[in-house]
Amino acid sequence: MERMPSEEEVLSRMIRGDELAFSSIYRHYHSSLYIYLLRFCKVPSLAEDLVHDVFLKIWEIRARINPSLSFSGYLYRIARNHVFKTIARLATDEQM
């Protein structure tokens, strides 16, 4: 039986451009990140869009990820910043 790779190993593969590793990270964090973002925005479709935005950002900046540090902390910080910016932008748009 083959052992499961550690998150650090999967992140290292993702950093090198491995799309399967990225998919694995996406599947692992998607539902918990969705619930986290939904607490802020209260709109399911917006929360889903934000999840996709966050993972797109992760793919784009994957070279800056340090696989030996807490990825979940990094992911949730990016998500929190993104939802706050989005809510602020939407509030500004509604005022116009």
Protein Blocks (a to p, Z undefined) as FASTA:
>chain_A
ZZdddfklmmmmmmnopaklmmmmmmmmmmmmmmmmmmmnopaklmmmmmmmmmmmmmmm
mmmpcfkbcfklmmmmmmmmmmmmmmmmmmmmmmZZ
